[in-house]
């Protein structure tokens, strides 16, 4: 399993609004499945990995605004000049928990 960490500035784009935030993200890849596991529904390309983490917005009000900005909770996050699609999974005070798939923007 491979892992990469990012802790730095980011911009969350959700529901037509932008929020500057501090991102703490981790990306990892799982080992390729054994041949027996590979039989069944397609799960997408192997080796791209998953990533998740926290976005700390400036205030709880900003986090709540971002949380309610999109019913489907789909967003883009801009990290180091690169965009990536994320799903906003949960809100905890000024933090938004996000999930991404594939190559991360860091």
C-alpha positions in Angstrom: 0.0 0.0 0.0 1.3 3.5 -0.9 0.4 6.6 0.9 0.8 10.4 0.5 -0.1 13.3 2.8 -1.0 16.9 2.2 -1.4 19.6 4.8 -1.8 23.1 3.3 -4.0 25.7 1.7 -7.0 24.8 -0.5 -10.1 26.3 -2.0 -13.5 24.4 -1.9 -15.9 25.1 -4.8 -19.4 24.1 -3.9 -22.9 25.3 -4.9 -21.5 28.3 -6.9 -19.5 29.6 -3.9 -15.8 29.4 -3.0 -14.3 28.9 0.5 -10.6 29.2 1.3 -9.7 26.5 3.8 -6.9 24.5 5.3 -6.7 20.9 4.0 -5.4 17.9 5.8 -5.6 15.1 3.2 -4.3 11.5 2.8 -4.2 9.4 -0.4 -3.5 5.7 -0.5 -3.6 2.8 -3.0 -4.7 -0.7 -2.1 -2.8 -3.6 -3.5 -4.3 -5.1 -6.6 -7.0 -7.7 -5.9 -6.3 -11.4 -6.2 -7.8 -13.0 -9.4 -10.7 -14.5 -7.4 -11.6 -11.0 -6.1 -11.4 -9.5 -9.5 -14.4 -11.5 -10.7 -17.6 -9.6 -10.4 -18.7 -6.0 -11.0 -16.1 -3.6 -12.3 -14.6 -1.4 -9.6 -12.7 1.0 -11.9 -9.0 1.1 -12.7 -6.7 -0.5 -10.2 -3.9 1.4 -8.5 -5.6 4.9 -8.7 -6.4 4.8 -5.0 -8.6 6.8 -2.7 -8.2 9.9 -0.7 -10.0 11.6 2.1 -9.5 14.2 4.8 -10.6 17.4 6.5 -11.1 20.9 5.2 -11.0 23.5 8.0 -13.0 26.5 7.0 -12.6 29.9 8.7 -15.7 29.5 10.8 -18.6 27.2 11.7 -20.9 29.5 9.7 -18.7 29.0 6.6 -18.8 25.3 7.1 -22.6 25.3 7.5 -23.0 27.4 4.4 -20.8 25.1 2.3 -22.6 22.0 3.8 -26.0 23.3 2.7 -24.8 24.7 -0.6 -25.4 21.5 -2.5 -28.0 18.8 -1.8 -25.8 16.1 -3.4 -22.7 17.3 -1.6 -20.6 17.2 -4.7 -17.8 19.7 -4.9 -14.4 20.5 -6.3 -11.3 21.2 -4.3 -8.4 23.2 -5.6 -5.0 22.2 -4.2 -1.7 23.3 -5.5 -3.3 24.6 -8.7 -5.1 21.4 -9.5 -8.9 20.6 -9.2 -10.3 17.3 -8.0 -13.9 16.2 -7.5 -14.9 15.3 -3.9 -18.0 14.3 -2.0 -18.5 16.2 1.3 -19.3 13.4 3.6 -19.9 15.1 7.0 -19.6 18.4 8.9 -18.0 18.8 12.4 -17.8 22.4 13.6 -15.6 24.3 11.1 -14.5 21.1 9.5 -15.9 19.4 6.4 -14.9 15.7 5.9 -14.3 14.9 2.2 -13.9 11.8 0.1 -12.2 11.6 -3.3 -11.3 8.8 -5.7 -8.5 8.4 -8.2 -5.3 10.5 -8.3 -5.4 13.3 -5.7 -4.6 17.0 -6.6 -1.5 16.9 -4.4 
